[in-house]
Amino acid sequence: MSLAAPWLLALLPLPLLLRRLLPPLALRRPALVLPPHLDAAAQQAGSAGLRRGPWLAALAWAALVLALAGPRIEAVSDIVPASGRDIVLALDLSGSMMKEDFQLDGQPLTRLDAVKRTASAFVAARRGDRIGLVIFGERAYFAEPLTSDVAAVARTIDEAQIGISGRGTAISDGLGLATKRLSQSAAPSRVIVLLSDGVDTSGTVQAVDAARLADRHGIRIHSIALGPEDLETQPASRDAVDVATLRAVAAAAGGESFRVRTVADLDRMAEALDRLEPNPSARPPMRYWQSLWVWPAGLSLACLALIGLRRRGWTG
């Protein structure tokens, strides 16, 4: 606990100083002369009230000065301040994402399920950021607009299904749609996280050209090449990921490229992204002062009210 204006406590001795410096007030003589036995009783009651009066007045003054000094306590808010960062996750939902070539606790896992596990946890932990979700297959669309409701985006990732956007891999369309939305954002930091397990089959705009467009708008792109097989080592594989293109996309837009072959790689990738784009929820909690002046002010008011009631009783 502390005081906002502790110097105001210097007012505490003010009534004593005034009592010493100012002449005493002349008391009015009663207009009514009471019989001796009633006059003695009234004087006895008055003296008892006066004995209590100074203490109540002193307490009222002390409480009032304390209220003016501003007692307060430091509190911690569970609200995470906005980071000023907009992130769009561009998620590949092509048919190859159904391939079961990941392992979790000894059990086979599809690429999509592995991504859901990591991506939804990554998004849900980004409190303070605005997150959007672009899903692309043969075509791309916004599944979630940019929002601070990261839990809603995480749920959408968990509910994503293969086939809702076709079975192709339109990487450049996904990048273009995310870039178009982020280019309209005034956020000082704008990021696309691109996750794909295949080769760009859109055939209209090259993925690297889409990345250069994003870079001209000040948007970073981090790319994630997903799957055990890639064109560099197994060029004949049907479901190999084009690591070279995804690496070039990240390089063209000032980001980092990640190669993910296992669930452990996915977890390490999420940790690395948190370092590259610092997680706002990892910041120290926001602290603020909670004012307590109302309590001593209420005590002072109660004392003054009690003094007033006693005086009415003495003079009534």
PyMOL commands that set and color helices and strands:
alter all, ss='L'
color gray80, all
select helices_A, chain A and resi 6-11+14-21+36-69+95-98+111-124+150-159+171-183+207-216+243-252+263-276+280-282+294-315
alter helices_A, ss='H'
color red, helices_A
select strands_A, chain A and resi 2-3+71-77+85-92+102-104+107-109+130-136+140-147+189-196+220-226+257-260+286-291
alter strands_A, ss='S'
color yellow, strands_A
deselect
rebuild
show_as cartoon
